[in-house]
Amino acid sequence: MRLSKTRLSEIESLREDAIDTSEIPELDDDFWENTQRIVPENYLQIEHEILEWFKEHEQNYHVRINKVLRAHMEAHQ
């Protein structure tokens, strides 16, 4: 689900005590001791500044990033 910039700004401006967490159970030490980080096989970490540049310049930035990577790959085959 994508959030509009307006909605995201509204959420970010909420005070901590204004957020209702009554239906969310507390996570105890047992939970944290048994967690595992799962990274999807196709996970790619992109530097923050690069991702922000694409987001600012491309509406479908993820599609453009793939096109740039594919062109680079094809140029080096």
HELIX and SHEET records of a PDB file:
HELIX    1   1 LYS A    5  GLU A   12  1                                   8    
HELIX    2   2 GLU A   16  ALA A   18  5                                   3    
HELIX    3   3 ASP A   29  GLU A   33  1                                   5    
HELIX    4   4 HIS A   48  HIS A   57  1                                  10    
HELIX    5   5 TYR A   61  ALA A   75  1                                  15    
END                                                                             
